[in-house]
Amino acid sequence: MSNPQRGAVEFRAVRKDYGGFTAVPNLNLKIEPGQLVTLLGPSGCGKTTTLRMLAGLETPTEGAILIGGQDVTRLPANRRDVTMVFQSYALFPHMSVLDNIAYGLESGGMKAAEARDHAARGLDLVGLAGRGDRLPSELSGGQQQRVAVARALVLEPQVLLLDEPLSNLDARLRRRVRTEIRELQQRLGFTAVYVTHDQDEALAVSDRIVVMKDGHIAQDGAPRELYEAPASEFIADFIGEANVIDCQILSVAEGQARIGVGGAELTLPARKGRPGAARLAVRPNAFHVRTDGPGLEGRVTSAAYLGDHIEYEIDTAAGSLFVVDAASSTARAPGSSVRLQFSGTGVALIA
């Protein structure tokens, strides 16, 4: 009988101390089967420690970790039914690609011929059929990373763990391989926990993003939610760019707040706000640059034409704002008077 919780992950009040330093104070997190959840945050935020505890490479000081409904807190790594893809690929250089993939299966007791059949299917899964006889050095960095993914997948783990898997690839290759990983995860429906410090990577691959700061969860939600409605200045600044400006909540009614900012007004979801001083996060592309009409008055101090958009620095009563305008093919000259109108997305009250 199949386990309906297969692939589910849960951290219950997990704490991790290293001597007198607490890396993760009190982590409570649930991951549903079939989700790709990214742990995102700056260096030292606790994301890698969390992944290593899930993998069995670190033991929690307190709390419990469950995989597929089973408490695995004290189980060794080889009994957890998870596999990890590392940033370094960790392929055996003297072994063929096919043998690299089959190695884990044979080590687990599978006969060599059967293991190689599984390995060949794994290569096919990641789009590398026919390359099994090559050495890792004969493949590109992106292909080697796909081999590492195939080696993990053929073990049919409950959860695939990916630790900064694209950090050794150049920018263009990272975009391609992250797309391939996401398509593979969606097609096969496996649970994945992905660690990165790259915000674009997290936005591109995730069902959910868990942003960590000082070992705590700063915000947990879908990529669009975190980008368009950050809960704090830290989230607004860490995921993408944002102008964080002072404002006044003038009134609140039926969950909507009327907001005054630099002489302009707008209405936004109140998010537990109440009348008085507040802060507003505005994405650079959440402005429409106009010459007249309602909006925030400003003066262009710099303009840069970048092909498909123009980047401005604009002085306003709310401060100097960074604005990205995709609507105009001709940059407005420094010194020009403009009106900044707020768009319907990318503007949010923050704590």
Secondary structure, DSSP 8 states (H G I E B T S, - for coil): ---TTTT-EEEEEEEEEETTEEEEEEEEEEE-TT-EEEEE-STTSSHHHHHHHHHTSS--SEEEEEETTEE-TTS-GGGS-EEEE-TT----TTS-HHHHHHHHHHHTT--HHHHHHHHHHHHHHTT-TT-TTS-GGGS-HHHHHHHHHHHHHTT--SEEEEESTTTTS-HHHHHHHHHHHHHHHHHHT-EEEEEES-HHHHHHH-SEEEEEETTEEEEEE-HHHHHHS-SSHHHHHHSS--EEEEEEEEEEETTEEEEEETTEEEEEE-TT--SEEEEEEE-GGGEEEESSSSSEEEEEEEEEE-SS-EEEEEEETTEEEEEEE-S-SS---TT-EEEEEE-SSSEEEE-
